[in-house]
């Protein structure tokens, strides 16, 4: 029995790895280049500008976005080990954050703030993720924190580019479940994620509060909201202030 379980888990891991490599990574690369093109076309950054990648983890996105490091590139994240890589591998200036969304810089300090697939994760404290049992409570607490982060991005930047997955896209991008999943009672969501993460293509945690175009307009009233399309549907929403 143990041998069968081991073989099953081994085969599933190979299948998941293959799907991620052949499908997800190719799909992701396509949109990564599109976002870079949109970033340059709309914001036209130049070498002397200070640019912050908020939630940029190890700096790989920012290094792809701005390959020539002029000493004015910053990455901010809550992951200390990832920031060490950003500094050592890419030579970026790093900022260690807490979970509040506070950005420890003066008003208009950055010429540009870039934030990619981060704001939907700025929700509740990690120790509350599994204890909150209703969608309403999770949404209210999460959106309050997202409002604070949005105000911080607007405060410290002259221009910004904030991307987030569209709540109404057919697939939930963090776990690849059909989108109706997010409308299930939160207790069911938590149970399904815990169970399916063992076998599903993509593992995840129930820490995401997805946003609509209306939400993004409320969070970023001084920005234009761009729709990123896939399969003729809006896959992502991008708030851009020029």
C-alpha positions as CSV (number, residue, x, y, z in Angstrom):
1,X,0.0,0.0,0.0
2,X,2.8,2.4,0.9
3,X,4.5,1.7,-2.5
4,X,1.2,2.4,-4.3
5,X,0.8,5.7,-2.4
6,X,4.4,6.6,-3.1
7,X,4.0,5.9,-6.9
8,X,0.8,7.8,-7.1
9,X,2.3,10.9,-5.4
10,X,5.4,10.6,-7.6
11,X,3.4,10.4,-10.8
12,X,1.1,13.3,-9.7
13,X,4.1,15.5,-8.9
14,X,5.5,14.9,-12.4
15,X,2.2,15.6,-14.0
16,X,1.8,18.9,-12.1
17,X,5.4,19.9,-12.8
18,X,4.9,19.2,-16.6
19,X,1.6,21.2,-16.7
20,X,3.2,24.1,-14.8
21,X,6.2,24.1,-17.1
22,X,4.5,23.7,-20.5
23,X,1.3,25.5,-19.9
24,X,1.4,27.9,-17.0
25,X,5.0,29.2,-17.6
26,X,4.4,29.9,-21.3
27,X,1.1,31.6,-20.5
28,X,2.7,33.6,-17.8
29,X,5.6,34.7,-20.0
30,X,3.2,36.0,-22.6
31,X,1.4,38.3,-20.2
32,X,4.7,39.3,-18.5
33,X,6.0,40.8,-21.7
34,X,2.6,42.5,-22.4
35,X,2.7,44.2,-19.0
36,X,6.2,45.3,-19.6
37,X,5.2,46.9,-22.9
38,X,2.2,48.6,-21.3
39,X,4.4,49.8,-18.4
40,X,6.8,51.5,-20.8
41,X,4.2,52.8,-23.2
42,X,2.1,54.4,-20.5
43,X,4.7,55.6,-17.9
44,X,7.8,56.1,-20.1
45,X,10.3,55.6,-17.2
46,X,13.8,56.9,-17.6
47,X,17.2,56.1,-16.1
48,X,17.2,58.8,-13.4
49,X,13.8,57.9,-11.9
50,X,13.3,56.1,-8.6
51,X,11.3,53.0,-9.1
52,X,9.8,50.8,-6.3
53,X,8.5,47.3,-6.8
54,X,6.1,46.8,-3.9
55,X,5.8,43.2,-3.0
56,X,8.5,42.3,-5.5
57,X,9.8,39.3,-3.6
58,X,13.3,38.5,-4.9
59,X,13.5,41.3,-7.5
60,X,13.2,39.2,-10.6
61,X,10.2,41.0,-11.9
62,X,11.8,44.4,-11.4
63,X,15.0,43.2,-13.1
64,X,13.0,42.0,-16.0
65,X,11.1,45.2,-16.1
66,X,14.1,47.5,-15.8
67,X,17.2,45.5,-16.8
68,X,19.6,48.4,-16.5
69,X,20.1,49.1,-12.8
70,X,21.0,52.7,-12.3
71,X,21.1,52.6,-8.5
72,X,17.5,53.9,-8.2
73,X,15.7,50.6,-8.2
74,X,14.0,49.4,-4.9
75,X,12.2,46.2,-4.0
76,X,10.0,46.0,-0.9
77,X,8.6,42.7,0.6
78,X,7.9,40.9,3.8
79,X,10.2,38.0,2.9
80,X,13.6,38.7,4.3
81,X,15.4,35.8,2.5
82,X,14.0,36.9,-0.9
83,X,15.2,40.4,-0.3
84,X,18.7,39.1,0.3
85,X,18.6,37.5,-3.1
86,X,17.3,40.8,-4.7
87,X,20.2,42.6,-3.2
88,X,22.9,40.0,-3.9
89,X,21.8,38.8,-7.3
90,X,20.3,41.9,-8.9
91,X,22.0,44.7,-6.9
92,X,18.6,46.2,-5.9
93,X,18.0,48.4,-2.8
94,X,15.7,46.5,-0.5
95,X,13.0,47.4,2.0
96,X,11.7,44.9,4.6
97,X,8.0,45.4,5.2
98,X,5.5,44.3,7.8
99,X,2.0,43.0,6.9
100,X,0.3,46.4,7.5
101,X,0.9,47.8,4.0
102,X,2.8,50.8,5.3
103,X,5.5,52.1,2.9
104,X,8.3,53.7,5.0
105,X,9.1,56.6,2.7
106,X,8.1,60.3,2.4
107,X,5.4,61.6,0.1
108,X,6.2,61.5,-3.6
109,X,9.6,59.8,-2.8
110,X,9.3,57.5,-5.8
111,X,8.8,58.5,-9.4
112,X,7.1,55.2,-10.1
113,X,5.6,52.4,-7.9
114,X,5.1,49.1,-9.6
115,X,2.9,46.5,-7.9
116,X,2.1,43.2,-9.7
117,X,-0.4,40.6,-8.3
118,X,0.2,41.8,-4.8
119,X,-2.8,43.9,-3.5
120,X,-5.2,40.9,-3.6
121,X,-2.9,39.2,-1.0
122,X,-2.9,42.3,1.4
123,X,-5.8,41.0,3.4
124,X,-5.7,39.9,7.1
125,X,-2.9,38.8,9.5
126,X,-1.6,35.3,8.7
127,X,-2.9,34.0,12.0
128,X,-6.4,35.1,11.0
129,X,-6.6,33.4,7.6
130,X,-8.1,30.1,8.9
131,X,-10.0,31.5,11.9
132,X,-12.3,33.9,9.8
133,X,-15.3,31.8,8.8
134,X,-17.5,34.1,6.7
135,X,-16.9,35.7,3.3
136,X,-18.4,39.0,4.6
137,X,-16.0,39.3,7.6
138,X,-13.0,38.4,5.4
139,X,-14.0,40.8,2.7
140,X,-14.5,43.7,5.0
141,X,-11.3,43.3,6.9
142,X,-9.3,42.7,3.8
143,X,-10.7,45.6,1.8
144,X,-9.9,48.0,4.7
145,X,-6.3,46.9,4.5
146,X,-6.3,47.1,0.7
147,X,-7.6,50.7,1.0
148,X,-4.8,51.6,3.3
149,X,-2.2,50.0,0.9
150,X,-3.7,51.9,-2.1
151,X,-3.5,55.2,-0.2
152,X,0.2,54.4,0.6
153,X,1.0,53.7,-3.0
154,X,-0.7,56.9,-4.1
155,X,1.1,58.8,-1.3
156,X,4.7,57.8,-2.0
157,X,4.5,57.8,-5.8
158,X,4.2,60.4,-8.6
159,X,3.2,57.6,-11.1
160,X,2.1,54.0,-10.5
161,X,1.2,50.7,-12.1
162,X,-0.9,48.4,-10.0
163,X,-2.0,45.1,-11.5
164,X,-4.4,42.5,-9.9
165,X,-6.4,39.5,-11.2
166,X,-10.0,40.2,-12.2
167,X,-12.4,38.7,-9.7
168,X,-14.8,37.8,-12.5
169,X,-12.4,36.0,-14.8
170,X,-13.4,32.4,-15.6
171,X,-10.4,30.9,-13.7
172,X,-9.2,31.9,-10.3
173,X,-5.5,32.5,-11.0
174,X,-4.1,31.6,-7.6
175,X,-5.4,28.1,-7.5
176,X,-6.7,27.5,-11.0
177,X,-10.2,26.6,-9.7
178,X,-13.3,27.7,-11.7
179,X,-14.3,31.2,-10.6
180,X,-17.5,30.1,-8.9
181,X,-15.3,28.7,-6.1
182,X,-14.8,32.2,-4.6
183,X,-18.6,32.4,-4.0
184,X,-18.7,29.3,-1.9
185,X,-19.0,29.8,1.9
186,X,-15.6,30.5,3.3
187,X,-15.6,27.4,5.5
188,X,-16.0,25.3,2.3
189,X,-13.3,27.2,0.5
190,X,-10.8,26.5,3.3
191,X,-11.6,22.8,3.4
192,X,-11.4,22.5,-0.4
193,X,-8.1,24.3,-0.6
194,X,-6.6,22.2,2.2
195,X,-7.7,19.0,0.6
196,X,-7.1,19.7,-3.1
197,X,-3.7,21.4,-2.6
198,X,-2.3,17.9,-2.0
199,X,-3.3,16.7,-5.5
200,X,-4.2,19.8,-7.6
201,X,-1.9,21.4,-10.2
202,X,-1.4,24.5,-8.1
203,X,-1.4,24.8,-4.3
204,X,-2.6,27.9,-2.5
205,X,-3.8,29.4,0.7
206,X,-7.2,31.1,1.4
207,X,-5.6,34.6,1.9
208,X,-6.8,36.3,-1.3
209,X,-9.4,39.0,-1.7
210,X,-10.0,39.4,-5.4
211,X,-11.0,42.8,-6.7
212,X,-13.5,44.0,-9.4
213,X,-13.1,47.0,-11.7
214,X,-15.4,49.0,-9.4
215,X,-13.1,48.2,-6.5
216,X,-10.0,49.3,-8.4
217,X,-11.7,52.6,-9.3
218,X,-12.5,53.1,-5.7
219,X,-9.0,52.3,-4.5
220,X,-7.3,54.3,-7.2
221,X,-9.6,57.2,-8.2
222,X,-6.8,59.2,-9.9
223,X,-5.8,56.3,-12.2
224,X,-7.0,54.9,-15.5
225,X,-8.1,51.3,-15.3
226,X,-6.8,49.1,-18.1
227,X,-8.3,45.7,-18.8
228,X,-5.9,42.8,-19.7
229,X,-7.7,40.4,-21.9
230,X,-7.5,36.6,-22.3
231,X,-10.0,34.4,-24.2
232,X,-11.9,37.7,-25.0
233,X,-12.5,38.2,-21.2
234,X,-10.9,40.5,-18.7
235,X,-8.1,38.5,-17.0
236,X,-6.5,41.3,-15.0
237,X,-7.1,44.9,-14.0
238,X,-4.3,47.5,-14.1
239,X,-4.5,50.9,-12.4
240,X,-2.1,53.3,-14.1
241,X,-1.5,56.9,-13.0
242,X,0.7,58.7,-15.6
